[in-house]
Amino acid sequence: MKISLAKIAKVVGGNFKGNSEKIITGVAPFNEASADHITFADNKKLLKIF
């Protein structure tokens, strides 16, 4: 899978800050994600940890 952040934001009706052309190649948990993965935080505690 390869998709840009702009496309992801459009599909989910969201927004983000940064490079909209950044290509994402996969999904991973916070502790396993690399620079080309997207992850999910369901609470603010996760954002403070990473």
N, C-alpha and C positions, 0 to 999 in steps of 0.2 A: 504494500500500500504506500503510495506517495500522494500527499495532498498538502496544499498551502494553508497557512493559518487563516488567510482571507476566506478561503472556501469553507473551512470548518466554521468560522464565525458566521458566515452567511447561512449555512445549513441549520445551525442551532439558534440563530437569531441573537447571537452574542456580540461582544466587542472585546478588544484587547489593546494592549500598548506594545509597540515594537514593530519589527519587520514583518509586514503582511505577506511577503513573498517567501518567508521561511518555510521550507519543506519538512513535513512531518512524515516519518517512515514507519511509525508504530505507536503502540500504546503500552505503557508499563507503569507499575507502581512507583511511588516516589523514590523508594530506596534502590530501585533497579533501573530507573530511567536515565537515558543518555541525552545529549543535546538535541537529538532528532526525534525524540519521543514526546508524546503528550501524556499527561497524567491528570488525575482528578483529586481535588481536595474537597471533602464534604464538611470540613470545619476549619476554623482559623488556626487551631493548634497545629495542624499539619503544615500550614504556611510558615509558621514561626520556626518549626524544626528544620525545614529545608530552605 
